[in-house]
Amino acid sequence: MLLKLPLRLGLKLLLSLLLDLLMLVLDRQRNQGLHKQSKNLDIDHELDLAL
């Protein structure tokens, strides 16, 4: 019984850390995607100015 409790807490902690890491990665990927979109918009804007 005493061994199961820390194990369960450890698993919960590990799971929450993994979830945080996943959210961080997804956030970073989304931010990079937005950055790429804004770069593309800048290029489009420059093309419009050139024309």
C-alpha positions as CSV (number, residue, x, y, z in Angstrom):
1,M,0.0,0.0,0.0
2,L,2.8,2.4,0.9
3,L,4.6,1.6,-2.3
4,K,1.6,2.1,-4.5
5,L,0.9,5.6,-3.4
6,P,4.3,7.2,-4.5
7,L,4.2,5.1,-7.7
8,R,0.7,6.5,-8.5
9,L,1.8,10.0,-7.7
10,G,4.9,9.5,-9.8
11,L,2.9,8.3,-12.7
12,K,0.5,11.3,-12.4
13,L,3.5,13.7,-12.3
14,L,5.1,12.0,-15.3
15,L,1.8,12.1,-17.2
16,S,1.3,15.8,-16.5
17,L,4.8,16.6,-17.5
18,L,4.3,14.7,-20.8
19,L,1.1,16.6,-21.4
20,D,2.8,19.9,-20.7
21,L,5.6,19.0,-23.1
22,L,3.1,18.0,-25.8
23,M,1.2,21.3,-25.4
24,L,4.5,23.2,-25.6
25,V,5.5,21.4,-28.8
26,L,2.1,22.0,-30.4
27,D,2.2,25.7,-29.4
28,R,5.6,26.1,-30.9
29,Q,4.6,24.4,-34.1
30,R,1.5,26.6,-34.4
31,N,3.6,29.7,-33.7
32,Q,6.0,28.7,-36.4
33,G,3.1,28.1,-38.8
34,L,1.8,31.6,-38.1
35,H,5.3,33.0,-38.6
36,K,5.5,31.3,-42.0
37,Q,2.0,32.7,-42.9
38,S,3.1,36.2,-42.0
39,K,6.3,35.8,-44.0
40,N,4.2,34.7,-47.0
41,L,2.0,37.7,-46.6
42,D,5.0,39.9,-46.6
43,I,6.2,38.4,-49.8
44,D,2.8,38.8,-51.4
45,H,2.8,42.4,-50.3
46,E,6.2,43.0,-51.8
47,L,5.0,41.4,-55.1
48,D,2.0,43.7,-55.1
49,L,4.3,46.7,-54.6
50,A,6.6,45.5,-57.4
51,L,3.6,45.2,-59.8
